[in-house]
């Protein structure tokens, strides 16, 4: 589903922060992406989300060579990817419900076709009573859960999560991991970037370790 | 504590919280309507549209008044008959009047009486004097048919034939002076108008960029949830055009009200000495419908500038995200 071949990335004229990345993410797979701070985890997630273009190498996503795609085609591909960012990126003028329903709204779907789905997911992540709350009054953990719910609501083929359990207690962390595992079982490939060794130890999965710009894979 | 309401929704029943049914409906627009940056943009657009409209209206008023003066004065000819020993002034006046009436192109001839001619001198000599002893020239005013080429030399020859002391004045020198004065005024007016329009475009563009920058997080989130550039652009352009139109309607509307109000004031004072002086100097102070249309068009153009600046900033933002 995702194939990187000799991919390199540098910002401007700076040094290459990702070097010779060659790996594949099979469909329905589950993996942790880890490595020390500054190793380039977030940059690799941005490459996978098509927010960054590689400075060299080939990136093939869902069977498309991304260097040949137009902006609109890339936007269409991005609808098949869900992303959870470290800083949540919730819209402050929208309620939790509206934030989570945003991917469906952008797709142009009628609200009645997804309302129940959104409410069920919000209840599942423990935000059933916070559906009408605005993000500024949510706690860090609640924002985290809302951001995860928004990323998974449209059942993406690929889910990217950057430190998804960074702001929640261990119990909720386990519950969120269960959500990712459930999603993976229903067919979504999942990549979780994390420092949290306890989290990784809870689930046997492939580990992609970034170190000094190079990727080491532990099956 | 929580419970499920009749629609199957989870309802907050916390002790200290009001028991409100969960709404869970999409009611918020993609781009928030009331933001500080948005309100500031509306204020900037309204103020600049008001200033641009006042300038446009002012330039149009001056231009209309100048055209009115020129058409009035250029359609008038004054013949002055000076008294001379040995000539009968009244007879000369009658002959000149007759000769003028016979000239083609002249539609109205009005000889001033002795009293009327004397009254013309009153502002300079006072009203207590007897003008009988003074050699006061007599004036005959003629109106020329507007839009016809009038043969002034033929009239001059004819008039001096019947009365050698008569002189014909078509106000050409005065009109030339007035034309150059009004031309300079209009030139300055258009210069100021161009500067105001340039200032409007620049300030509205920068205010729009500022407001767009405040919305960057929204653009990024829409981008992350898979919205295409067109989807994002449609929402933001509609929003900013709306803000621009809102500001334009406020600024342009206030300017129109201002012009309408000053026209009413001028009407209230018409017929009074002050009103007449004012009207003689500045014209009727009424903006024609074309002026109002120009102000409305200006407001639309300023709204379009807002949309254009938003579009430029938006695509720059999207390019930087990608």
Interface residues (C-beta under 8 A of the other chain):
Chain A: X49 X51 X53 X71 X72 X74 X75 X76 X78 X79 X80 X81 X83 X85 X89 X90 X91 X93 X94 X95 X97 X98 X101 X102 X103 X105 X106 X107 X111 X115 X118 X119 X123 X128 X129 X131 X132 X150
Chain B: X2 X9 X10 X12 X20 X22 X23 X24 X25 X26 X27 X28 X30 X32 X217 X218 X220 X221 X222 X223 X224 X225 X226 X227 X228 X229 X230 X231 X321 X322
